[in-house]
Amino acid sequence: MDDSSARSFLEHGKQNIWGLIVCFSLFLMGFAIHGNTGLYLNLSGFVIVMGGTFGATLISYRMERLVILVRVLWASYTREMRNPDDIVEILVDLSVKRRLKGLLSLQRDEGETTIVFLRQAIGFMVDGFSPAQIRESLNAEMFFFRLRREETSRVLQTMAEVAPAFGLVGSVVGLIGTIAGVGDSAMIMSTVPIALTSTLYGIVLANFFFLPFAANIRERTAKELMLQKIITEGVAAIAGDLHPRMLERKLKSFLTPSARKGELISLEKIRQRFEIRGQEDEANGDETVESREEVLEI
């Protein structure tokens, strides 16, 4: 993990990190109350639970799906999402530009935007798709994006279901060893911890890791779908030559009042901002700016 990835993780995952610290602290405090935290550590029980959980997952899903799960989880904790109000502002600017310079002037924006879904939407518009065709194509993209994310979340749900079960398996293994070692105190002392800690590990893994990870993916997916819906409706409206003022009103209706940045901007201010931005682009026309792509889907 490079320095930029580490900084991104610390910046965008602060709430998750604090939750992790609080939960671990409470666990350690609860264990320490009994005076011997070592009683809750058992490598054999942990291996049984983890090995069984990941083994069952590999049987249930392709390895490719597990790789995608890791990528989605990493992105959900490290990649910053665009503010919906910023997306609305971008779309209003595109609408004004279309009115001032025509539809083909948006080709440059198609190549410069770092939002993949928006780039695809602008491409449909520049290619002459009708508003209905744009909606149909982008809605199909959103539908299959949601299906892929649901399948990824389902992997974690499966792991959360089987982890406690393999905790019980570890308990049974420990009890069998205990019964077999009747009369042998050393064997009993080595197998009883397996029986007790395996169930603990299974429950903790399911409820402290797998289920929260799945919830995080669902929340991230819902936010990304909202952004994609705003882009879909915005680009379709631009293709239909909706007035920029009406476009802004329409798109801001998707947002909660707290997510909206102040009052609606007048068309004259939008036009002035666009003209200033155009002058800056012309002045820096020979310069290239490299930026990391912000992918809205994996």
DOBAFI-688753 format. One record per residue (C-alpha): residue number from 1; chain; x, y, z. Coordinates in steps of 0.02 Angstrom, whole numbers. Example, Ala and Ser with C-alpha at 12.3 -4.5 7.8 and 13.67 -1.06 7.14 Angstrom:
BEGIN
{num:1	chaine:A	x:615	y:-225	z:390}
{num:2	chaine:A	x:684	y:-53	z:357}
//
This chain:
BEGIN
{num:1	chaine:A	x:0	y:0	z:0}
{num:2	chaine:A	x:80	y:165	z:-58}
{num:3	chaine:A	x:78	y:329	z:39}
{num:4	chaine:A	x:-66	y:403	z:-63}
{num:5	chaine:A	x:-176	y:250	z:-32}
{num:6	chaine:A	x:-137	y:256	z:153}
{num:7	chaine:A	x:-180	y:441	z:164}
{num:8	chaine:A	x:-340	y:411	z:67}
{num:9	chaine:A	x:-390	y:271	z:184}
{num:10	chaine:A	x:-358	y:377	z:338}
{num:11	chaine:A	x:-450	y:526	z:265}
{num:12	chaine:A	x:-607	y:440	z:201}
{num:13	chaine:A	x:-620	y:301	z:329}
{num:14	chaine:A	x:-606	y:400	z:489}
{num:15	chaine:A	x:-779	y:352	z:551}
{num:16	chaine:A	x:-747	y:168	z:516}
{num:17	chaine:A	x:-577	y:176	z:599}
{num:18	chaine:A	x:-651	y:254	z:756}
{num:19	chaine:A	x:-786	y:121	z:759}
{num:20	chaine:A	x:-654	y:-13	z:746}
{num:21	chaine:A	x:-552	y:63	z:887}
{num:22	chaine:A	x:-703	y:82	z:1001}
{num:23	chaine:A	x:-762	y:-97	z:973}
{num:24	chaine:A	x:-589	y:-172	z:998}
{num:25	chaine:A	x:-567	y:-69	z:1156}
{num:26	chaine:A	x:-732	y:-131	z:1226}
{num:27	chaine:A	x:-684	y:-311	z:1184}
{num:28	chaine:A	x:-517	y:-295	z:1270}
{num:29	chaine:A	x:-595	y:-212	z:1422}
{num:30	chaine:A	x:-723	y:-352	z:1434}
{num:31	chaine:A	x:-587	y:-484	z:1422}
{num:32	chaine:A	x:-472	y:-394	z:1543}
{num:33	chaine:A	x:-607	y:-387	z:1677}
{num:34	chaine:A	x:-584	y:-575	z:1702}
{num:35	chaine:A	x:-398	y:-548	z:1727}
{num:36	chaine:A	x:-329	y:-664	z:1593}
{num:37	chaine:A	x:-352	y:-612	z:1411}
{num:38	chaine:A	x:-246	y:-758	z:1354}
{num:39	chaine:A	x:-392	y:-874	z:1390}
{num:40	chaine:A	x:-482	y:-804	z:1237}
{num:41	chaine:A	x:-338	y:-837	z:1116}
{num:42	chaine:A	x:-335	y:-1006	z:1033}
{num:43	chaine:A	x:-250	y:-1033	z:866}
{num:44	chaine:A	x:-332	y:-1202	z:831}
{num:45	chaine:A	x:-507	y:-1133	z:852}
{num:46	chaine:A	x:-467	y:-982	z:744}
{num:47	chaine:A	x:-397	y:-1090	z:604}
{num:48	chaine:A	x:-550	y:-1202	z:606}
{num:49	chaine:A	x:-669	y:-1054	z:592}
{num:50	chaine:A	x:-570	y:-955	z:463}
{num:51	chaine:A	x:-522	y:-1106	z:360}
{num:52	chaine:A	x:-699	y:-1172	z:358}
{num:53	chaine:A	x:-774	y:-1002	z:317}
{num:54	chaine:A	x:-659	y:-964	z:171}
{num:55	chaine:A	x:-667	y:-1144	z:111}
{num:56	chaine:A	x:-857	y:-1139	z:104}
{num:57	chaine:A	x:-848	y:-970	z:16}
{num:58	chaine:A	x:-729	y:-1036	z:-116}
{num:59	chaine:A	x:-846	y:-1182	z:-147}
{num:60	chaine:A	x:-994	y:-1064	z:-165}
{num:61	chaine:A	x:-914	y:-928	z:-274}
{num:62	chaine:A	x:-782	y:-912	z:-407}
{num:63	chaine:A	x:-612	y:-844	z:-359}
{num:64	chaine:A	x:-644	y:-698	z:-476}
{num:65	chaine:A	x:-792	y:-645	z:-369}
{num:66	chaine:A	x:-683	y:-645	z:-212}
{num:67	chaine:A	x:-553	y:-537	z:-299}
{num:68	chaine:A	x:-691	y:-415	z:-348}
{num:69	chaine:A	x:-752	y:-415	z:-167}
{num:70	chaine:A	x:-580	y:-360	z:-106}
{num:71	chaine:A	x:-573	y:-223	z:-238}
{num:72	chaine:A	x:-747	y:-158	z:-196}
{num:73	chaine:A	x:-710	y:-158	z:-9}
{num:74	chaine:A	x:-546	y:-67	z:-35}
{num:75	chaine:A	x:-631	y:63	z:-146}
{num:76	chaine:A	x:-774	y:88	z:-23}
{num:77	chaine:A	x:-653	y:133	z:117}
{num:78	chaine:A	x:-523	y:231	z:18}
{num:79	chaine:A	x:-608	y:317	z:-130}
{num:80	chaine:A	x:-697	y:480	z:-100}
{num:81	chaine:A	x:-868	y:502	z:-181}
{num:82	chaine:A	x:-918	y:660	z:-271}
{num:83	chaine:A	x:-1043	y:772	z:-186}
{num:84	chaine:A	x:-1214	y:759	z:-274}
{num:85	chaine:A	x:-1227	y:949	z:-276}
{num:86	chaine:A	x:-1061	y:956	z:-369}
{num:87	chaine:A	x:-1132	y:836	z:-499}
{num:88	chaine:A	x:-1283	y:950	z:-520}
{num:89	chaine:A	x:-1167	y:1098	z:-545}
{num:90	chaine:A	x:-1068	y:1005	z:-679}
{num:91	chaine:A	x:-1227	y:959	z:-772}
{num:92	chaine:A	x:-1293	y:1137	z:-766}
{num:93	chaine:A	x:-1127	y:1198	z:-837}
{num:94	chaine:A	x:-1143	y:1070	z:-978}
{num:95	chaine:A	x:-1319	y:1131	z:-1013}
{num:96	chaine:A	x:-1261	y:1312	z:-1028}
{num:97	chaine:A	x:-1115	y:1261	z:-1138}
{num:98	chaine:A	x:-1231	y:1165	z:-1253}
{num:99	chaine:A	x:-1340	y:1319	z:-1273}
{num:100	chaine:A	x:-1193	y:1436	z:-1305}
{num:101	chaine:A	x:-1082	y:1328	z:-1415}
{num:102	chaine:A	x:-1188	y:1183	z:-1473}
{num:103	chaine:A	x:-1195	y:998	z:-1439}
{num:104	chaine:A	x:-1029	y:952	z:-1519}
{num:105	chaine:A	x:-937	y:1069	z:-1401}
{num:106	chaine:A	x:-966	y:940	z:-1264}
{num:107	chaine:A	x:-844	y:819	z:-1345}
{num:108	chaine:A	x:-703	y:901	z:-1249}
{num:109	chaine:A	x:-796	y:877	z:-1085}
{num:110	chaine:A	x:-821	y:694	z:-1128}
{num:111	chaine:A	x:-634	y:670	z:-1137}
{num:112	chaine:A	x:-592	y:776	z:-984}
{num:113	chaine:A	x:-717	y:714	z:-855}
{num:114	chaine:A	x:-648	y:594	z:-725}
{num:115	chaine:A	x:-819	y:518	z:-689}
{num:116	chaine:A	x:-838	y:364	z:-799}
{num:117	chaine:A	x:-1028	y:357	z:-795}
{num:118	chaine:A	x:-1041	y:541	z:-842}
{num:119	chaine:A	x:-915	y:516	z:-983}
{num:120	chaine:A	x:-1022	y:377	z:-1054}
{num:121	chaine:A	x:-1180	y:482	z:-1038}
{num:122	chaine:A	x:-1101	y:631	z:-1127}
{num:123	chaine:A	x:-1042	y:512	z:-1263}
{num:124	chaine:A	x:-1221	y:454	z:-1294}
{num:125	chaine:A	x:-1279	y:634	z:-1304}
{num:126	chaine:A	x:-1141	y:689	z:-1423}
{num:127	chaine:A	x:-1177	y:538	z:-1533}
{num:128	chaine:A	x:-1354	y:602	z:-1557}
{num:129	chaine:A	x:-1451	y:482	z:-1446}
{num:130	chaine:A	x:-1626	y:541	z:-1402}
{num:131	chaine:A	x:-1671	y:574	z:-1219}
{num:132	chaine:A	x:-1770	y:411	z:-1215}
{num:133	chaine:A	x:-1624	y:312	z:-1287}
{num:134	chaine:A	x:-1503	y:392	z:-1163}
{num:135	chaine:A	x:-1616	y:345	z:-1017}
{num:136	chaine:A	x:-1638	y:168	z:-1081}
{num:137	chaine:A	x:-1451	y:139	z:-1103}
{num:138	chaine:A	x:-1399	y:217	z:-938}
{num:139	chaine:A	x:-1539	y:133	z:-840}
{num:140	chaine:A	x:-1477	y:-34	z:-907}
{num:141	chaine:A	x:-1302	y:10	z:-846}
{num:142	chaine:A	x:-1371	y:54	z:-675}
{num:143	chaine:A	x:-1474	y:-106	z:-666}
{num:144	chaine:A	x:-1327	y:-221	z:-699}
{num:145	chaine:A	x:-1213	y:-117	z:-588}
{num:146	chaine:A	x:-1335	y:-144	z:-445}
{num:147	chaine:A	x:-1343	y:-331	z:-482}
{num:148	chaine:A	x:-1154	y:-345	z:-477}
{num:149	chaine:A	x:-1144	y:-253	z:-312}
{num:150	chaine:A	x:-1283	y:-360	z:-238}
{num:151	chaine:A	x:-1187	y:-517	z:-287}
{num:152	chaine:A	x:-1031	y:-446	z:-205}
{num:153	chaine:A	x:-1128	y:-407	z:-47}
{num:154	chaine:A	x:-1203	y:-581	z:-51}
{num:155	chaine:A	x:-1029	y:-656	z:-35}
{num:156	chaine:A	x:-1008	y:-568	z:133}
{num:157	chaine:A	x:-1182	y:-622	z:185}
{num:158	chaine:A	x:-1133	y:-802	z:149}
{num:159	chaine:A	x:-975	y:-784	z:252}
{num:160	chaine:A	x:-1076	y:-710	z:395}
{num:161	chaine:A	x:-1194	y:-859	z:388}
{num:162	chaine:A	x:-1062	y:-996	z:386}
{num:163	chaine:A	x:-938	y:-921	z:512}
{num:164	chaine:A	x:-1046	y:-958	z:667}
{num:165	chaine:A	x:-1082	y:-1131	z:596}
{num:166	chaine:A	x:-897	y:-1170	z:586}
{num:167	chaine:A	x:-881	y:-1099	z:761}
{num:168	chaine:A	x:-998	y:-1239	z:815}
{num:169	chaine:A	x:-893	y:-1361	z:714}
{num:170	chaine:A	x:-741	y:-1307	z:815}
{num:171	chaine:A	x:-840	y:-1330	z:975}
{num:172	chaine:A	x:-888	y:-1506	z:924}
{num:173	chaine:A	x:-707	y:-1546	z:881}
{num:174	chaine:A	x:-654	y:-1483	z:1052}
{num:175	chaine:A	x:-789	y:-1584	z:1141}
{num:176	chaine:A	x:-739	y:-1742	z:1048}
{num:177	chaine:A	x:-560	y:-1715	z:1103}
{num:178	chaine:A	x:-617	y:-1684	z:1281}
{num:179	chaine:A	x:-718	y:-1845	z:1286}
{num:180	chaine:A	x:-577	y:-1943	z:1206}
{num:181	chaine:A	x:-456	y:-1875	z:1335}
{num:182	chaine:A	x:-553	y:-1927	z:1489}
{num:183	chaine:A	x:-421	y:-1970	z:1617}
{num:184	chaine:A	x:-289	y:-1869	z:1526}
{num:185	chaine:A	x:-290	y:-1695	z:1603}
{num:186	chaine:A	x:-164	y:-1626	z:1478}
{num:187	chaine:A	x:-273	y:-1673	z:1330}
{num:188	chaine:A	x:-428	y:-1603	z:1413}
{num:189	chaine:A	x:-341	y:-1437	z:1447}
{num:190	chaine:A	x:-288	y:-1424	z:1264}
{num:191	chaine:A	x:-458	y:-1465	z:1188}
{num:192	chaine:A	x:-580	y:-1372	z:1302}
{num:193	chaine:A	x:-518	y:-1200	z:1242}
{num:194	chaine:A	x:-552	y:-1253	z:1062}
{num:195	chaine:A	x:-731	y:-1297	z:1106}
{num:196	chaine:A	x:-764	y:-1131	z:1191}
{num:197	chaine:A	x:-667	y:-1006	z:1085}
{num:198	chaine:A	x:-720	y:-1071	z:914}
{num:199	chaine:A	x:-900	y:-1016	z:940}
{num:200	chaine:A	x:-839	y:-847	z:1001}
{num:201	chaine:A	x:-731	y:-823	z:846}
{num:202	chaine:A	x:-872	y:-871	z:728}
{num:203	chaine:A	x:-994	y:-748	z:807}
{num:204	chaine:A	x:-866	y:-606	z:813}
{num:205	chaine:A	x:-812	y:-630	z:632}
{num:206	chaine:A	x:-991	y:-632	z:570}
{num:207	chaine:A	x:-1056	y:-482	z:669}
{num:208	chaine:A	x:-899	y:-377	z:685}
{num:209	chaine:A	x:-827	y:-396	z:510}
{num:210	chaine:A	x:-931	y:-482	z:376}
{num:211	chaine:A	x:-1102	y:-404	z:410}
{num:212	chaine:A	x:-1033	y:-226	z:434}
{num:213	chaine:A	x:-931	y:-245	z:273}
{num:214	chaine:A	x:-1088	y:-298	z:180}
{num:215	chaine:A	x:-1185	y:-150	z:252}
{num:216	chaine:A	x:-1047	y:-32	z:197}
{num:217	chaine:A	x:-1055	y:-97	z:18}
{num:218	chaine:A	x:-1244	y:-78	z:15}
{num:219	chaine:A	x:-1234	y:101	z:78}
{num:220	chaine:A	x:-1097	y:145	z:-47}
{num:221	chaine:A	x:-1197	y:66	z:-189}
{num:222	chaine:A	x:-1353	y:166	z:-144}
{num:223	chaine:A	x:-1254	y:328	z:-149}
{num:224	chaine:A	x:-1173	y:285	z:-315}
{num:225	chaine:A	x:-1341	y:239	z:-390}
{num:226	chaine:A	x:-1407	y:409	z:-335}
{num:227	chaine:A	x:-1264	y:496	z:-424}
{num:228	chaine:A	x:-1293	y:391	z:-578}
{num:229	chaine:A	x:-1479	y:431	z:-576}
{num:230	chaine:A	x:-1441	y:617	z:-565}
{num:231	chaine:A	x:-1322	y:602	z:-712}
{num:232	chaine:A	x:-1448	y:501	z:-813}
{num:233	chaine:A	x:-1589	y:625	z:-789}
{num:234	chaine:A	x:-1474	y:774	z:-811}
{num:235	chaine:A	x:-1396	y:717	z:-975}
{num:236	chaine:A	x:-1565	y:662	z:-1044}
{num:237	chaine:A	x:-1635	y:834	z:-1001}
{num:238	chaine:A	x:-1487	y:920	z:-1084}
{num:239	chaine:A	x:-1513	y:814	z:-1240}
{num:240	chaine:A	x:-1695	y:871	z:-1237}
{num:241	chaine:A	x:-1636	y:1053	z:-1227}
{num:242	chaine:A	x:-1713	y:1086	z:-1056}
{num:243	chaine:A	x:-1677	y:1262	z:-993}
{num:244	chaine:A	x:-1527	y:1264	z:-873}
{num:245	chaine:A	x:-1631	y:1347	z:-738}
{num:246	chaine:A	x:-1764	y:1212	z:-749}
{num:247	chaine:A	x:-1628	y:1079	z:-756}
{num:248	chaine:A	x:-1553	y:1139	z:-593}
{num:249	chaine:A	x:-1723	y:1140	z:-508}
{num:250	chaine:A	x:-1759	y:965	z:-572}
{num:251	chaine:A	x:-1593	y:890	z:-518}
{num:252	chaine:A	x:-1592	y:972	z:-347}
{num:253	chaine:A	x:-1758	y:889	z:-312}
{num:254	chaine:A	x:-1658	y:726	z:-295}
{num:255	chaine:A	x:-1561	y:799	z:-148}
{num:256	chaine:A	x:-1611	y:821	z:32}
{num:257	chaine:A	x:-1623	y:1003	z:90}
{num:258	chaine:A	x:-1465	y:983	z:193}
{num:259	chaine:A	x:-1368	y:923	z:40}
{num:260	chaine:A	x:-1412	y:1074	z:-65}
{num:261	chaine:A	x:-1287	y:1216	z:-72}
{num:262	chaine:A	x:-1386	y:1375	z:-48}
{num:263	chaine:A	x:-1508	y:1450	z:-171}
{num:264	chaine:A	x:-1523	y:1416	z:-356}
{num:265	chaine:A	x:-1393	y:1507	z:-461}
{num:266	chaine:A	x:-1458	y:1631	z:-588}
{num:267	chaine:A	x:-1430	y:1593	z:-772}
{num:268	chaine:A	x:-1329	y:1753	z:-791}
{num:269	chaine:A	x:-1207	y:1699	z:-654}
{num:270	chaine:A	x:-1192	y:1528	z:-733}
{num:271	chaine:A	x:-1156	y:1608	z:-901}
{num:272	chaine:A	x:-1023	y:1723	z:-826}
{num:273	chaine:A	x:-941	y:1579	z:-734}
{num:274	chaine:A	x:-940	y:1478	z:-894}
{num:275	chaine:A	x:-861	y:1620	z:-995}
{num:276	chaine:A	x:-725	y:1645	z:-863}
{num:277	chaine:A	x:-692	y:1458	z:-862}
{num:278	chaine:A	x:-682	y:1459	z:-1052}
{num:279	chaine:A	x:-552	y:1598	z:-1049}
{num:280	chaine:A	x:-448	y:1502	z:-922}
{num:281	chaine:A	x:-458	y:1345	z:-1030}
{num:282	chaine:A	x:-398	y:1442	z:-1182}
{num:283	chaine:A	x:-254	y:1516	z:-1084}
{num:284	chaine:A	x:-202	y:1344	z:-1024}
{num:285	chaine:A	x:-248	y:1252	z:-1182}
{num:286	chaine:A	x:-73	y:1182	z:-1209}
{num:287	chaine:A	x:-58	y:1114	z:-1032}
{num:288	chaine:A	x:-113	y:938	z:-988}
{num:289	chaine:A	x:-177	y:892	z:-817}
{num:290	chaine:A	x:-164	y:714	z:-757}
{num:291	chaine:A	x:-292	y:657	z:-631}
{num:292	chaine:A	x:-342	y:492	z:-556}
{num:293	chaine:A	x:-500	y:422	z:-631}
{num:294	chaine:A	x:-646	y:416	z:-511}
{num:295	chaine:A	x:-733	y:254	z:-555}
{num:296	chaine:A	x:-914	y:246	z:-499}
{num:297	chaine:A	x:-927	y:61	z:-522}
{num:298	chaine:A	x:-823	y:-98	z:-503}
//
